[in-house]
């Protein structure tokens, strides 16, 4: 499918940020975005890059009433000599199509998806920050647009991609975060949509996240929805624990998002001959490992923060202090190695880095 391009008039272009140290996250968006329509009788059509604008939907659009909304998150990086890179973008495309399949939404041809990504990034390349650690965040989104009431999957959809420059995800930067374990609220259950990047998953997390922040914590550490015993993931990330010589992360079982960074951490650690286990880990095991001194490090992994050290976990009034609330050696190494691959600063033995060029 040919992608039509309509550029914004030069006089109407937005001013670009003057200070990249104050970008924040998810606050600034560029001059253009990609849009594409779908109808059950036509398939995907009308693919175009156009000036950023408001989206108009009927009040009865099904996305508002029955939750058919999915999205992705990835980044474009500016490396040396102004080279532009993506990091494992086909994994994000695959995950979005997996989310679409689960929510009865139409899949998107990966090559069309990639073509749209590259064209949009190149049009907006001057927005990509030059500061190491900053990047261009990319948010592909699909919503149901059929105007109707009554629970059913929509016959019409809008797919769009917005982009914007971002700095570090957490205000404190690459410093240990604190986690609040909730056994009152749950996020997802096996057989549900926990493995999808869907709006409903995040809506379900908001109450517990607000409680955690009100108590002074950075994020929620979720337990499983059935026994409320086994650790699943952090509010916006997957989670890892270094206990003894074993790096442990909860297994994918339908209620945990299959993170691209999670998979990258697992592959990278194994090449360093670290024993990585994808297995259930209970909150009691974590408490015991903290008590006997075998819990060495903990970190979260995700596109937004890459790898984020965890310094403290609170559960029922008990505090688990990890590595004296200092960033661990393995956590630092993983962060730096992935960052260097993303910015083209070192060889990429995994084939994860994709250059974007005219």
Secondary structure as GFF3:
##gff-version 3
##sequence-region A 1 358
A	DSSP	beta_strand	4	5	.	.	.	ID=ss1
A	DSSP	three_ten_helix	10	12	.	.	.	ID=ss2
A	DSSP	three_ten_helix	20	22	.	.	.	ID=ss3
A	DSSP	beta_strand	32	39	.	.	.	ID=ss4
A	DSSP	beta_strand	43	51	.	.	.	ID=ss5
A	DSSP	alpha_helix	62	66	.	.	.	ID=ss6
A	DSSP	beta_strand	69	71	.	.	.	ID=ss7
A	DSSP	beta_strand	74	78	.	.	.	ID=ss8
A	DSSP	three_ten_helix	80	82	.	.	.	ID=ss9
A	DSSP	beta_strand	84	87	.	.	.	ID=ss10
A	DSSP	alpha_helix	89	102	.	.	.	ID=ss11
A	DSSP	alpha_helix	110	123	.	.	.	ID=ss12
A	DSSP	three_ten_helix	125	127	.	.	.	ID=ss13
A	DSSP	beta_strand	135	144	.	.	.	ID=ss14
A	DSSP	beta_strand	156	166	.	.	.	ID=ss15
A	DSSP	beta_strand	177	182	.	.	.	ID=ss16
A	DSSP	alpha_helix	199	214	.	.	.	ID=ss17
A	DSSP	beta_strand	219	223	.	.	.	ID=ss18
A	DSSP	beta_strand	231	234	.	.	.	ID=ss19
A	DSSP	beta_strand	238	243	.	.	.	ID=ss20
A	DSSP	beta_strand	246	249	.	.	.	ID=ss21
A	DSSP	alpha_helix	260	271	.	.	.	ID=ss22
A	DSSP	beta_strand	275	278	.	.	.	ID=ss23
A	DSSP	alpha_helix	283	291	.	.	.	ID=ss24
A	DSSP	beta_strand	295	302	.	.	.	ID=ss25
A	DSSP	beta_strand	306	315	.	.	.	ID=ss26
A	DSSP	beta_strand	318	321	.	.	.	ID=ss27
A	DSSP	three_ten_helix	323	325	.	.	.	ID=ss28
A	DSSP	alpha_helix	329	342	.	.	.	ID=ss29
A	DSSP	beta_strand	353	356	.	.	.	ID=ss30
###
